[in-house]
């Protein structure tokens, strides 16, 4: 196959010395299997996307900074009839974390969430009352890489309120109760290729932090997926990731039940190096979808 691997202008800020660059790992493997693979920056207007058998969305890790352009890019590829994986409609839906509302309405357990609209006047004390918790996590509705994500405690609410109000000038936000399981046990990520389970990792934050991203010092441990978490993630992927090359289901084990944090269908790190056989499974799914 002739494959375009969609990336962004700079990946350096997401690098970690203890984790191999996943784009390079995937590109090398696919080339070894006889495929032509060319990394292509999604914002480059000179790229002829019709040259490729398939365009794989891999690491456009600046899309949330340029989401209007990103939607226009998806529209353009759709109008050209480009074979895009994951599909444009799915990527567009998954770009805004309000997709969690759709999932909750379908019966998926998500972290309790309070939504803040752009331009809305906010009273931080009311957020603590609404969510019944003294420590909250605030994050943009369209975001990645823990950008503008922070912990808000009741003790500092009056100090941080102007900051949150300023952020709301530009975009929507969501607020959730802080989940201590992230620091106590970690966050589970179950990875799927072509709708089939591939592998699982447990991500843990560095001491004193709550963010589990490896480029922020978080740890990654390959683990066997607990059966009850696997059943829940299987059902999520069947219902919400149809036709997808990849899906990553992130969540917590809360009292023996799966609590969804995020369903990643755009540009997740797939922890390909953490599981033997993950690359062949990725390629097999790619072949079947193209």
C-alpha positions in Angstrom: 0.0 0.0 0.0 0.9 3.6 -0.5 0.3 5.2 2.9 0.3 8.8 4.2 0.9 8.9 7.9 -0.6 12.2 9.1 1.5 14.1 11.6 2.1 17.7 12.6 4.9 20.3 12.3 6.6 19.4 15.5 6.5 16.3 17.7 9.5 17.4 19.9 7.4 18.6 22.8 5.8 15.2 23.2 9.0 13.2 23.2 10.4 11.3 26.2 13.9 9.9 26.5 12.6 6.5 27.8 9.9 6.0 25.1 10.7 5.3 21.4 9.2 7.6 18.8 6.1 5.7 17.8 5.7 7.3 14.4 9.2 6.1 13.5 8.6 2.7 14.9 5.4 2.3 12.9 6.9 3.7 9.7 9.9 1.4 9.9 7.7 -1.7 10.5 5.3 -1.0 7.7 8.1 -0.3 5.3 9.7 -3.6 6.2 6.4 -5.3 5.2 6.7 -3.7 1.8 4.4 -0.7 2.1 5.3 2.8 1.0 4.9 5.1 4.0 5.3 8.9 3.9 4.8 11.1 6.9 2.7 14.1 5.9 1.9 17.2 7.9 -1.8 17.8 7.8 -1.5 21.6 7.6 0.8 21.5 4.5 -1.4 22.7 1.6 1.0 21.2 -1.0 0.2 17.6 -0.1 -1.7 15.7 -2.7 -3.8 13.4 -0.5 -5.3 11.6 -3.5 -1.8 10.1 -4.2 -2.3 7.6 -1.4 -4.2 4.4 -1.0 -5.0 5.4 2.5 -4.4 8.4 4.8 -3.8 7.3 8.4 -4.4 9.9 11.1 -1.5 9.2 13.4 -0.1 12.3 15.3 -1.7 15.6 14.4 -0.9 16.7 17.9 -1.6 20.4 17.2 -5.2 19.9 15.9 -6.7 21.3 19.2 -4.8 24.5 18.7 -6.2 24.9 15.1 -9.5 23.0 15.4 -11.3 25.2 12.8 -8.6 24.4 10.3 -8.7 20.8 11.3 -12.4 20.5 10.6 -11.9 22.2 7.2 -9.2 19.7 6.4 -11.5 16.8 7.3 -14.2 18.3 5.1 -11.8 18.7 2.2 -10.6 15.1 2.4 -14.2 13.9 2.5 -15.1 15.9 -0.5 -12.1 14.5 -2.4 -13.1 10.9 -1.5 -9.9 10.2 0.3 -9.7 7.0 2.3 -9.2 8.3 5.8 -8.5 6.2 8.9 -10.0 6.8 11.3 -13.1 7.9 9.3 -13.6 11.7 9.1 -17.1 11.6 10.7 -15.7 9.7 13.7 -12.7 12.0 14.0 -14.9 15.1 13.9 -17.2 13.6 16.6 -14.3 12.6 18.8 -12.5 16.0 18.6 -14.9 17.6 21.1 -15.2 15.9 24.5 -18.9 16.5 24.4 -18.9 13.1 22.7 -18.9 11.9 26.3 -22.5 13.1 26.6 -23.5 10.8 23.8 -21.8 7.9 25.4 -23.3 8.6 28.8 -26.8 8.8 27.3 -26.1 5.4 25.7 -25.4 3.9 29.1 -21.6 4.2 29.4 -20.3 5.1 32.9 -18.2 8.3 32.6 -16.6 10.5 35.2 -19.3 12.9 36.4 -18.9 16.0 34.3 -20.0 19.7 34.5 -19.9 21.6 31.2 -18.9 25.2 30.9 -19.7 27.1 27.7 -17.4 29.6 26.0 -18.1 33.1 27.4 -20.1 31.8 30.3 -19.8 33.5 33.7 -18.4 31.0 36.2 -18.6 30.8 39.9 -16.1 28.3 41.1 -17.7 27.7 44.4 -20.9 26.6 42.6 -18.8 23.9 40.7 -17.7 22.3 44.0 -21.3 22.2 45.2 -22.6 20.8 41.8 -20.1 18.0 41.8 -19.9 17.4 45.5 -16.2 17.2 45.7 -13.5 19.5 47.2 -10.9 18.8 44.4 -11.8 19.2 40.7 -10.0 18.7 37.4 -10.6 21.4 34.7 -9.8 20.8 31.1 -10.8 22.2 27.7 -13.6 20.4 25.7 -11.2 20.4 22.7 -7.7 19.6 23.9 -4.9 17.1 24.0 -1.6 16.6 25.8 -3.0 17.9 29.1 -3.1 21.5 27.6 -4.8 24.0 30.0 -5.6 21.1 32.3 -5.3 21.8 36.0 -6.5 20.8 39.5 -8.8 23.2 41.3 -9.1 22.9 45.1 -11.8 24.5 47.2 -9.1 26.4 49.2 -7.8 28.1 46.1 -11.1 28.6 44.2 -11.3 32.3 44.6 -7.7 32.8 43.4 -8.1 30.5 40.4 -11.5 31.9 39.3 -10.1 34.7 37.2 -7.8 32.3 35.4 -10.7 30.0 34.5 -12.9 32.9 33.5 -10.1 34.1 31.2 -9.8 30.7 29.6 -13.5 30.6 29.0 -13.2 33.6 26.8 -11.8 31.4 24.0 -13.3 27.9 24.4 -15.6 25.5 26.2 -14.4 23.6 29.3 -15.4 20.7 31.4 -15.0 20.1 35.1 -14.8 16.7 36.8 -14.2 15.5 40.3 -10.6 14.6 40.9 -10.2 10.8 40.8 -7.7 9.6 43.4 -7.5 6.2 41.8 -5.2 7.8 39.1 -2.6 8.4 41.8 -3.3 5.3 43.8 -3.5 2.7 41.0 -3.2 4.4 37.7 -5.3 4.8 34.5 -5.9 1.8 32.3 -5.6 2.1 28.5 -7.0 -0.7 26.4 -5.9 -0.6 22.7 -7.9 -2.0 19.8 -7.0 -2.5 16.1 -9.8 -3.0 13.6 -12.3 -3.4 16.5 -10.3 -6.3 18.0 -8.5 -6.0 21.3 -4.7 -5.8 21.0 -3.0 -4.9 24.3 -3.3 -3.1 27.6 -1.1 -0.7 29.7 -1.5 0.8 33.1 -0.3 4.5 33.2 0.8 6.1 36.4 1.7 9.8 37.1 4.9 10.9 38.5 5.0 11.6 42.2 2.9 14.7 43.1 1.2 14.9 39.7 -2.1 13.6 38.3 -1.2 13.7 34.6 -0.2 10.3 33.2 1.3 11.3 29.9 4.8 9.8 29.4 6.3 13.1 28.2 5.2 14.6 31.5 7.0 12.0 33.5 4.3 9.4 33.7 5.0 5.7 33.8 3.9 2.9 31.4 3.5 -0.7 32.4 2.3 -3.5 30.1 -0.5 -5.4 31.9 -3.0 -8.0 31.2 -6.4 -6.4 30.9 -8.7 -7.3 33.9 -11.7 -9.2 32.6 -14.3 -6.8 33.8 -12.5 -3.8 32.3 -12.0 -5.7 29.0 -15.8 -6.5 28.8 -16.7 -2.9 29.2 -14.1 -1.6 26.7 -15.1 -4.3 24.2 -18.7 -3.0 24.3 -17.6 0.6 23.9 -15.5 -0.1 20.9 -18.3 -2.2 19.2 -20.7 0.7 19.6 -18.6 3.8 19.1 -15.6 2.8 17.0 -17.1 1.0 14.0 -14.8 1.2 10.9 -11.9 2.5 13.0 -8.3 1.3 12.4 -7.5 2.0 16.1 -9.2 2.9 19.3 -7.8 3.5 22.8 -10.2 3.2 25.7 -8.9 5.1 28.8 -10.5 4.6 32.2 -10.4 3.6 35.9 -11.3 0.6 37.9 -13.8 2.0 40.3 -15.1 -0.5 42.8 -14.9 -3.3 40.3 -16.6 -1.3 37.4 -15.1 0.5 34.5 -15.3 4.3 34.6 -14.5 5.9 31.3 -12.1 8.8 31.2 -11.8 9.1 27.4 -12.3 7.3 24.1 -9.4 8.2 21.9 -10.1 7.9 18.2 -8.0 10.7 16.7 -4.3 10.6 17.5 -3.6 8.5 20.6 -0.3 7.2 21.5 -0.9 3.4 21.0 2.0 2.0 23.1 3.0 -0.2 20.2 6.4 -0.9 21.8 4.8 -2.3 25.0 3.3 -5.4 23.4 4.8 -8.1 21.2 2.6 -8.6 18.2 1.0 -5.1 18.3 2.6 -4.0 15.0 1.5 -7.1 13.0 -2.0 -6.7 14.5 -2.0 -3.0 13.4 -1.0 -3.9 9.9 -3.6 -6.7 9.7 -6.3 -4.3 10.7 -5.0 -1.8 8.1 -5.1 -4.4 5.3 -8.6 -5.4 6.2 -10.0 -1.8 6.2 -8.3 -0.8 2.9 
